Amino acid sequence: MTDSISGNTTPPLAPARPHSATYHGRTLDDPWAWLRDPGYPEVTDKEVLGYLEAENAFFEGQMAARKPLVDALFTEMKARIKEADTSVPQKDGDWLYWSSFEEGEQYRRHWRRAVGAPDDGSADMLILDEPALAEGKEYFRLGAVSVSPDGRYLAYAIDDNGSERFTARVKDLADGSLLPDEIPDVLSALVWTRDNAGLVYAPANAHWRTDKAMLHRLGTETSADVQLYHEEDEGFRVSIGITSAENWIVIGTGDHVTSEVWLVPSNDATAAPRLVSARVEGREYDVDEHEGWLYIRTNDEHPNFRLARARVETPDQWESVLPPRDDFYLTDVSLFKSFYVTEGRDTAGEKAGLDRIDIRDYATNAARPIDFPEASYSAGLDDNPEYDVAKLRLSYESMVSPETILDFDLATDTRTVLKVQEIPSGYDPSLYATTRLTITARDGTPVPVSIVHRRDFPMDGSRPLYLYGYGAYGIAMEPGFSTTRLSLVDRGFAYAIAHIRGGDDLGQQWYLDGKLEKRTNTFNDFVDVARGLIALGYTQAGRIATAGGSAGGELMGAIVNSDPDLWGAVVAHVPFVDVLNTMLDETLPLTPGEWPEWGNPIEDADAYDLIASYSPYDNVGPHPYPPMLVTAGLNDPRVTYWEPAKWVAKLRASKTDDNLLLLKTNMGAGHGGKSGRWESLRETAEEFAFILWQLGVEG
């Protein structure tokens, strides 16, 4: 470390050290490569840890004066959350299941009671106690949870350091005892065999890749677990599921663009897996089963997917059920005994980008839509564990309407509201307005934007704006409700979500138009949305706070390189900013599987040049940058800690301004930051305090 690190009031300066490599005749300089501990995933290098700790000390020193504001924000955010809260019970077999938070606690308790038993608490059974499991741990996250078909056993998986290597245990619900079985490194669902004696799972290998499907029999050592499937392609990942009628265990394998499915009878898990259809590059499909028919959602004919079916005996002979459409994107299909449900989004018209739910008849495939009242909203199926049902559990929310859980009666088409999210400190939706508009990007493409603000918001450019975006992996940003967001909106902000290309907000083509050689559309869309909102009077240049995480953090890195004058404060959470170096390192956990998303710069010189043209770390330059807060997780297996660390180090050495640049590394957490509802909330309060401080908004 350099001697320039002094207490917690001087920005740490990590020394640049010559380091270069040559690819396709091009030299790649990486003077902060030393921040990657050679022993990773163990991080023990004293100099590396010293730098991260110095950055944390600088963060704490700079934020110390903001502590009253952080505390005030945390208090008001916490006051909007019902501390003692219970989910709506849902029937699954002979039991009703639900979860609850107790006053002051960070984690949930999970309960059940027999169907028909009194609901006065006397018959309630505590089946999983997260607060007890989390006690004494800096980090705790519950992963897969699965009850055996006969209701006797509960399998669950926990991660206690943020590495996303979960350990699975099994609890006997008959007497509350914990079985000796312990399955390490689980990174999938836990699926029971029909005989209640086995679990199928996918373990993470040494490179944090799931390349196997394994069967564990209760009462045996994991060394005796049976391999059901092994994936040879290092870029593919194995996943585990079960069909709706629970007849078939589903072993899926694939990357971001190609998939393949194998089926194993749930009553004979060691039978030879049955291939549905051999992988075809660029074709995705998923499978469910109803009365001997496989229902297959696939993009083989159109980016927006279609629904096909085939007999179990001839699984690769597909016949069309719902042909693909240009104006509708089929995102999900759920099978029930007497009907099925399709979910998706229109890609054109006044409802473009909004969720759609249709109930369909197996014989005619005719659609019965479930309509929702607002112009912009988020809706979908909620928890529906049973196959033979007369009601559907739904969830609904909008940017001004708190989450509502309701049952839809299939016989009467009536809805029963079961729960509306409570806001103890009070909330009046009539004070807020939400709108959905489009802004034309530089190439002429209309980009949707969802916005919420108070009704008295002046459209004169005088107010600050918080602009959020992601734009990757075909993940849509839903216009849902947020209680934390109110802390900005009530201080005069407009809050906007830019539904930029790279997500699948307007269909699969919207995703394809923001990846690989079209990746820069994502960044341009975001910048053009910001400029469009300025032109409409929502704000002005330099008064925009913006945030994104992971691939959304890559977005943040790109826009501060290209248009630094637009932003008044930028927050980049676990940002994927060292894109070129990461895609050049096939030993990293995710790299081979990420090549279809970003390109393979090892084998393809054009891919190298493309990534080099926008990779945020590689394009840091000697010019002013806006105030920035960057976060990292030391145990993060998705975006390794050194990506944000290297980026911040290069920014400190290159930028020509005096604006604040902070790096906060969670030394005991991973990709999702701190665990627990209150610790996570405090981190949001820190982010908002930083934004308010940098934009000069009074607390």
N, C-alpha and C positions, 0 to 999 in steps of 0.2 A: 504494500500500500504506500501511497505517497504521504508526505508529511503535511499535505494540505488539509487532511481530515482533522478537524479541531472541534472537539466537543460535539454538540448537536446543533450549532448555529451556522456552521460552514458546510457548504455542499461537499460531499465526498467526491473525489476525483480518482477514478480507477485508471491506472496507467495503461497506455497503449503499448502493446508489445508486438513486434513484427510477426505476422503469421499469414501465410498465403498458400494457395493451392491452385493448380491449373486444371481447367476442364474445357474441352473442345478448343484448346488454344487460347482460352481466356483466363486471365489471372484474377482470382478472387481474394482480396485482402480482408482479413478478419482480425484486427488488432486487439479485440477483446475476447478472443476465443478462449483465453486462459480462465475465464469465469465459469467454464464448464468443468466441474470436478471430474478428474479422470476416473474416480471410483464410483461415479453415478451408477445406480440410483442411491448409493450411500454418499452423503455429502459431508465430508470430514476435513477437507482442505481448509487450513486455518486462515489463509489469505482470502479465499473465497467467502468463507463465513464472516470474516472480519469486514469485508466490503458490504455484504448484505446487512450486517448488524449496524454498520456506520450509516447506511442509508436509512435504516429503521430509526436510528437515533435522530437523524436529521428530520425525518418525518415527524417524530414525536415532538422535537424541539419547535418546529415550525407550526405545528397544530396546537401546541400547548395553550396559546392565547385564545384559540378557538374552542377550548374545552367547554366553556359555558354555552356556546351555541350548539356544539355537538350534544351536550346533555339536554338542552332544551328541545332539540329536534328529536332525540331519542325518546324523551318523555312524551312528546305529543304523538309520535308514531306509535309508541306502546299503548297510549290511551285509546287509540283507534282499534286495538286488537282485543277481542274478548278473551281474557286470560283463562278463565275456566270455560272451556268450550267442548262441545261434543258433536261428532259427525252424526249423520242420519243413519240409524241402523238399517242393514240390508240383509235379507234372507239368503242363505246359501245352504241348501239341504235342510237339516233338522235344526239349524241354528240361525240366530240373528247376530251379526257382527258389527262392531263400531269401534271408534277410537275416541280418546278424550285428552284434553290438556287440563291440568290442574293449575290453580292460581300460582303464578310466579315460576312455574316449571318450564324448562326449555324443550322437553321432549314428550312424546305421546305415550299413553297407555292404551293397550288394545284389549278389547273385551268381547265376550259373547254370552248369550243365554239361550236356552232351549226355546224353540218356537212354541208359543202358547203359555210359557211361564209368565208369572207376574212381572210387570215392569217397574216394581217399586224398589228395585235394587237387591232384593233378597236372593234372586236367582242369578245375578250377574257374576261372571267368572272372569278374573283377570288372567289373560292368556300370554301377554307379553308386556313387560314393564321396561320401557326404554329408559326412564330416569335411573332405574337401578342398574341397567346395563351400562349406562354412560357415566355412572358415578366414578369420580377420580380421573376421568379421561379428558385430555385437552381437546380431543376431537372424537366425535361419534356420529356414525351415519348408519341407519338401517337400510339394508338393500332388499333382496328378494324375500318374500314371505309367502308360505304356501301351506295350507291345511290338507292333510291326507284325505282321500275320498270318503273314508269312514268317519272322519271328524276327530280321530283320536290323537293324531300327531301334528305338531306345528314345526315346520322347518323354516328357519330364518337365517339371514346372513348379515354380518356387521363388519364395518370398516372403522378402525379406531385410530387411523393416522392420515387419512386423506389420499392414500396411494391407490385406492380403488381395487385393492386385493382383499376381497371379502372372505371371512371365515364363516362357514355354515355350521349350525348346530340344530339338533332336533329335540323338542320338548314333548314329553308324554302328557297330554292334557288330562288324562284320567286321574293322575296323582300329582301333577306338577313337577315331576322329576325331569332332569336333563339327561338324555341318553349319552353314553360315552362317545358316540360318533362325532367327529370333528373333521370337516372338509375344508382345507385351506385354498386360498387363491381363486375363489369362485368369482366369475365375472359374467353371470347370466341369471336367468330365471331358475327356480328350483321346481322341477316337475315330477309329481308322484306317479309311480306305476299303479295300475289298477288294483294290485293286491295289497297296497298300503305298506309295502316292505322295501321299496326302492325309490331312489331319487336320481333323476337324470339332470345333468348340469354340464356347463362348459367352463373348464378352468383356464386361467391366464397362465401362459407359459413364461419363460424367463424374460421374454421380450414384451410382456404384457399383451400378448395376442391370444385370442381364443381359437385354437386350431383343432380341438377335439370335443366330442360329445362322450361323456362318461356316465356309467351307471354305478351308483353306490347302493349296496344292499345293507340295510340296517343291521348293526351288530358286527360288521366286518371292518377290517382295517382299510384305509383308503388305498393302500398299496395293492389291494386285491380288486379295486374297482375295474369294471369291464369297459374297454373302449368300444363304443358303438360306431364311431365315425372319426376319421382323421382327414383334415384338409391339408393338401400338399401346397397349395398356392399361398405364399407368405402374405399376399395382399388381401386375402379373404379372411373373414371372421365368422366363427360359428356361433349360432344362437339357438336357444331351446324354447319351445312353446308346446301348446297342446290345442287340439281342435275343440270347437265349441261343445260338441257332444262328448268330448273326452275319450273318443275311441282311438285316436292316433296322437302319438308324440311327434312333434314337428322339429326336425333338425334343419335349420336354415344355414346357408353359407353364402357369402357374397362380399362385394365391396360397394362403393358408392354407385355403381352403374350396372352391375351384373349380379344375378342371384340364382341360387339353385336350392331345391327343397327335397329332403328325404323324409319318409314317413316310417315310423316304427309302431307296431300295435301296442297300445298301452297295457294290454293284458299279456304281452309276450315281448318284453323290451329287448331281449337278446336275439330276437329274430332278425334276419338279414334286413337292413334298411331298404325301403322301396323308393327308388328314384322317381320323382314326378316327371321331370323333364330336364335333360342335360343342359348345362349352362351354355348360353349364347351371349357372346360379348355385347354389352349394351342393352340386354333384355333383363328386366326385373319382373319378378312375380312373387306372390304370396298365396297361401293355400289354406282353406278350411274345408270341412266335410259335413254333409247333410244327407243322411239316408243313402249312403253308398255313392253319392255324387261329390266330387271335389269341385269346389268353387274357387276360381283362380282369378285374382286381380293382376293384370299385366299391362305393360307398355309395349308389347310386341308389335302393335300396329299403329300406335299413336302415342305421343308424349303424355297425353292426358289420361291414359289407362282405359282399359275396357274390362268387363267381367265375362269370363268364359267358364265352362264346366267340362268335366270329364268323369267317366266312371272310374272308381277306385281300381278296377281290374285293368283298365287301359288309360293310365294317368296322363300320357302324353298326347292323347287324341282329344284336342280341345275343340269345343263348339261354342259359338258366341252366345252369350246371354244378354248382355248390355253392350252394344257396339260403342266404340269411342266417339266422343263429340269434341268439336273445336271449342264449344262454348261452355263445357263443363269438365271439371277436373275431379276424377274419382279418387278420393284419398283413403277410403276405408270401407270394408264390407264386414258386417257382423251377422252371423247366422244364428237363428233361434229355431225352435222346433217347428212352428207353424208360419213363420214369416222371416224375412231378413231385412237388414237395414243398410242403406248406403249413405255414406257421408262424403262430402266434397265441397267444392266452391265453384260458382259460376266464374267464367273468365272474361265475360263481356256483359254489358248492360248495366243497369242501375244497381244490381246486386253483386257486381263483380268483386271477387275477393272475400265475400262474406260466406260464412258457414251455412251449409244446407244439409238437412236430414230428411231422408225419404224412407218410409216403411213400404216394403215391397212384398208382393205375393209370389210364392214359388211357381205357381202354375202359369200366371200371366206376366209376371215381372212388372206389373203396373205400379206406379209410384203414388204414395199418399204422403204429401209433404207436411212437415211440421213447421209452421210459420212463426216468425218472431217479429215483434212490433217495431223495433228501433231501426234507424237508417244505418247504423253501424253497431256491430255486436260480435260476440264470440259465443258459440253454442256447440254442444256435442253430447254424445252418450256419456253418462257417468258410469258408476260401478254397476254392472249387470252380470253377476257371476253365474246365474242359472240359465239353463237351456230352454226350459219350458216355462214361459212367463206370459202373463196377461197385461203386465204394465212394464213400461220402460222408464228407467231412471235417467234423467237428463240434467245437464247443467247449463246455465245461461248467465251472461254478464255483458256489460258494455263499459265504455270509458266513464260513464256516469252512473251506471246501475251496478250495485254490489252483486256478488255471486248469488244465484238462486238455484237451489236444488229442488227438482220437481219430479213427480211421477206422471207419465202420460198413459192414460187408460186406452188400450187398443180397441176395446169394444165400443166405447162411448165417445172417443176422441176428446176426452176432457183432461184437464191438467189440474193436479193438486200440488200446490206449493208446500214443500216439506220444511224448507229452511231458507231464510234470507240472511246473508252475512250481516252480523250485527257490528255496529261501530259505536262502542260505549260512550265515546266523547261527543257523539252526535254527528249527523251528516244530513244535509238537506240537498237532495239532487237538483232541486229547482234553481239552485244558485249557479249551476254549471251547465255549460253547453258543449256538445260534441258535434263534430262535423267530419265528413270524409270528402276530400277534394282530390283533384289530380293536378299535378304540375308537369309541364312538358320538359323532358330532358333534352340535352343538346342535340341528340340524334332524332328528335321528334317523337320519342316514345312517351306516352302519358304515364306518370308514376303516381300511384295512389298514396295519399297521406291521411292518417287519422289524427285528429287534434281534439284536445279538451282544454278548456279554460273557463274562468268565471264569466258569467253573463255580462258583467260590467267591464270586460276587457276592452281597452281602446285599441282600435286598428289604426294607430298612427305611428307605429314603429318605435314607440317609446319604451316598450316592455321587453323583458328578457324572454328567451325561448329555450326550452330544453328539447333537443332533437335526438331521438334514439334510432339506431339502425343495427342490422346484423348482416343479412345478405349473403348467405352461404349455405351449402349442404341441402338446399331445397327445404329449409326450415322457415315457415311463415311466422310473422310477428302478429299475434292476435290482438285486436283492439279491446282488451279486457280491462277489468277494474283493478285499481291499486290504491291502497290506503296511504302508503308512503308518498306516492306522487302528490297527494294533497298538500304536503308541506311545501312544495314548490308552487303549485297552482294557487294556493291561498296567499302566497307572497307575491302574486302578480305575474307569474310565469304562464305562458302557454306551453303545453306539453304535446309534442308531436312524435308520431311513429312514421318513419319513411319506409314504405313497403317496396324496397328497392330490389332490382334484379339480383339473382343469386339465391333468394328465397323462392318458395313456390306459391307465393300469395296469389298469383294469377295463373297458376297452372305449372306443369312441368317445364314447358318451354320458357317460362319466366326464370326458372332455375337455370336451365341450359344457357340462357342468354347472359348469365353472370358468372360463368366459370371458364376455365382453360383460356383459350385465346380471346374470350369475351369478358374476362375478369374485370377489366377496368370499367366496364359499364356500371358495376356496383358502386365504385368510388365516384364516378361522374354523376350517377343518379343522386347520390347523397348530397354532393355539393350543389347540384342543380336544384334539388328540393330546398336546401337552405337559401339559395339565392331567390327562388320563387316565393318562399314565405316572407323574405324581406320585401320583395316587390309588392306583396299583398298587404303589407303593413303590420305583420305580426311582430316584427323586431327589426333590428339593424345589424350590420356587420360589427363584430366584436361583442355583441350582446347574446350570442348563442352559446349555451352550454351543451355539450354533446358527450355521449357515453356509448361504449360498446365493449363486449367481452369476448375473449377467445378469438374466433374469426371476425367477430365484430370489433375486437381490438386491432386486428389487422386493418380494418376499415379506418379506425382512428389514426393509425400510423400513416396510412396513405393520404388522408385528407389534411393532416398537419404538414406533410411535405408539400402538397400541391397548392393548398389555399389557406395558409396559416392566419391570414388577416380576418377570416370569417368568424373565428372561434374565440370566445371570451374565457372559456374553461373547457378542458378536455379530460375525461376520465377513461382510462384504458385498463380494463380488468383482464388479468392473465392474458395479455395480448399476443396473438400469433404474428409476430413481427419479423422474426428471423427466417422468413419463408424459404429463401434460397438454400441456406446452410442446412435447414431441417430436411428439405426435400432431397438434398444430396447425401444424407446420412441414412442408409437403409438399415442401420442397426437400431435406430430409434423405434419405440413401440409402434407408432402409428404410420410411419413413412410409407412403406410399400402400399398400404391400403389407401393412402391419400393421393397417390399419383394420378388416379382417374379424375380427381377433383382439381388438382393444380397443374399436373404435367410431371413428367419424369426428366429432370434436368441431367441425370446421369447418362441416359442413353440418347437424349434428344437435344441437340444444340439450340433448336428453335424454342423449346420449352425453357431451356436455361436462359436464353435472352429475354423471353417474355417475363419470367419470374424476376429476373434481375432488374427489369424495367420498373417494377412497382414494389418489390419487397421493401417494407418500410425501413428496416435496419440498414439496408444497402443504399438507400436513397436519402439518408440524413445529410443535410447540406449546411453550409455556413450562411444561415439566414435566421431571422427572428422566428420563434415558435411561441404559441400561446401558453398560458399557464396549464400545467399538466399534472395529473395524479395517476400513477401507474401502480398496479398491484401484481403480486406474484404469489405462488404457493410452492414452498420448498419441496413438497412431496407430490407435486402435480405431474401425473404421467402423460397428460394430454399436451399441455404447453409447458415445456420444461422451464424451470425457474430462470435459467440463464438467458432465455430469449428477452424477457423484459429487462433483466439486469444489464445485458450487453447494449440494448437499445438506449436505456437511460444513460449508461456510461458514454456512449457515442454522442448522444444529444448534449450532454454536459460539455464535451470537448469541442462541439461544433457550433452550437447555436450562438447567435450574436446579440441576444437580448438579456434582460435581467429578470424575466418572468420566472415565477416559481416552478420548479420541477421536483416532484416528490416520487419516491419509490417506497412502497410498503410491501415487504415480503412476509407472509404468514409462515413462520418457521415450523409450525406443527399442523399444517393443513395442505389441501391440494387444490384442485381446479375450482371447486365451488366456494372457496373461502372458508371462513370459520363456520362450525356447525352450531346447531341450537338456534331457536327462533330469536332469542334476544341478542346473542352475539352477532348473528347475521344482520339484525336490525341496526345494531350499533355501527356496523361497517357502512350501512346505507346512510346513517346519520353523518358519519365522517365525510362521505362523498358529497352529500348535499351541503354540509358546512363549508367544504372547500369551494364548491361552486358559488355559494352565496358570497363568500369572502372575495373571491376573485372577480365577481361581477359587481361588487359593491352594493349588494342588496342588504338592507338592514335586516337583522335577525328577528 
